[in-house]
């Protein structure tokens, strides 16, 4: 009887069925698109900066001190790179610094990277607007565009970086500007400076 009732008014039944099918299709499509968008946003974020997993010294997050940084040997990275489903691993050291040109000074982040691995992961080199990307063992730095404008520096200018070293000691280093970074995000253009992680500045060297 219910089946016969459906077809007493075929037009109404077909409109109802079509509306339900369209609603289910639209809901499924929007849900799939939303999931895909979220996944892509997460992928873009982690590939642009930190990766999916970070490894720190056990005491670092409590102290946030350079005395509690973790500086693994090459064998550690080789072991991680050999783990299934791991694309790659790369080192990074972060601190805060005062960037000075003698006349102007700005507080900023100082990020020590392995130039080769960092570029493989975050494609940092493609954001170099002026100058050149860091080479392994390079003694220069890459500076975010807004900071370069605020400090009135250009390629080849030398900057003095002051930071906190081990046990509260002050560390300093001279870094020529090798490249200016222009990120798509205004916030990133204020982030700070990138240097080679092997640069012999006390605040970026693990305790022996």
N, C-alpha and C positions, 0 to 999 in steps of 0.2 A: 504493500500500500504506500509506504514511504517513497519507494521508487516511482510509482505512478504519480504521486503528488509533485515530485520534482519536475516532471515533464508536462504538467498541466499548464505551466507558464514557462515555455522553453526560453523565451528571451530573458526573463528574470533569472532563471537558473544559470544560463550561460554567462550573464553579466556577473553574477555572484562568484561563479567558478573562476572566471577570468580575473576578477578583483583579488581573490585569494591567491591564485597562482602568481600574479604580478607582485603582491605584497611579500610573498615568500621569496620570490626571486630577488626583489629589491633588498630585502633584509639580508639574504645570504650574500649578495654582491657587496653591500655596504660593510658587512661584517668582515668579509675576506679582504676588502680594500683597506679597512682599518687595521687589521692584523698585519697586512703587508707593509703599511705605512709605519706602524710602530716598530716592526722588525728592522725596516730600513733606517729609521731614525736612530735606533740603538746601534746598528752596525756603523752608521756614519760617525756617531759620537765616539764610540770606542776605537774605531780605526783612525780617527783624527787625533786622538790624544793618548789614552792610557791603556788601550787593549781591554780584554775581558777580565783579566786577572792581574792583580798587583801583589808582589811579594815584598814584604818589609821586615825589618828587624822586629822581634816580638814586642819590644818596649817602645817602638817608634810612635805609635798612635797616642800613647799616654803622655809621652814626654815631648814629642814633636821637636826633638833635639838632634842636632847634627852628630852628637856623640853616639846616637843610637841608629845610625844608618847601616844598611846592609850592603856589603860590597862583595858579591860572590865572584869566584874565579870562573874562567872560561868553561871549565868542565861542567859547572852548574848549568850554564846556558845550553851546552851541548846535550846534556841529559834531558832538559826540558824540550829542546827542539826535536829530540828523538821520541817524544811521547806521542802516541796516536792522537789524532784530531787537533794537535797543536800546530798552527801555521808557522809561528816563529816567536822568539823571545828577544827582548832587547833591554839594555840598561838605561836608566834615567836617574839623575840626581837633581833635586830641586831645593832651592833656598831663596831667601829674599836678599836683596842687595840695594845699595845706593849707587846709581849711575851718575857719574859726574864728568863734566867737560871742563871744569875749572870755574866756569861762570854760572852754570845751571846744574842742579842736582835733582834727581827724581828717584823715588822708591819704586822698585819693580821686582818681578820674579826673575830669578836666574836659573836657567834650565841647562843642565849638562847632558849631552846626548852622544851616542855613537852615530856619527854622521851617516854612515852607510845604512845601518839597520833602522835608524829613525826615518830615513827617507823611504825605505822599503815599506815601513808600516804606515806612516802618517802622510807620505808624499809631501814632506816639508819643502823640498826644493822647488816645487811648482809655485809656491807663494813668494819666491824671491822676485821682487819687482825691479830692484836695482842691485848692481854688484853681482856677487857669485855665492853659491852655496858653500858650506863648510866642507873641507877635505879632512880625512883622518890625520890627526896630529896638528891641525890648524891652530894658530894662536889668536885668531880673530873671533868676532862674534857676529851673530845675526840679530838685528834690532827691529822690533815691531814699528810699523810706519808712524803711528801717532806719537810714540816716544821719541822717534828720530826728529819729528817736526818740533816737538816741545823742547827738546834739548838742542835743536839747531845744529845737528850733526849730519854728515854725509859720508859717502864711501871714502875710506882712507883716514878719516879722523880717528884719533885715539881717545879712548874713554878710560877713566879710572873707576874700578868697581870695588866698593867696600862691602864686606859682609862679615858675619860672625863665624869664626873658625872653631876648632876644638877647644873645649874647656873655657869658652867665653872669650877666647883671644880674637882680636880683630885681624882679618885677612884683607889683602888688597892685591889688585893686579891690573896691568895695563892691557887693554884689548883694542886693536884697531877694528873699525867697522868694516866687515867684509861684504855684508849684504843687508838690504832693507826688505822686510817682510810685509806684504800687504794681504792680510787675510780677508775673507768675505764677511767676517763678523767684526763690527766696530769694537766690541769688547775684546776680541782677540788681538786687535791692533794696539791694545794698551797693556798686553800681557807682560812684556819684558824682553829678555835677551836669551839667545841660545848660544852655548859654547861647546866645544869638544869636551867630552867628559874626562879626557886624559890631561886637560890643561892643568899645569901644576899650581893651582891655587889651593891654599890650605883648607878652605871651606868646602872644596870639592874633592878632597882626597881622603879615602878611608883610613882610619887609624891603623897603624902597624903594630 
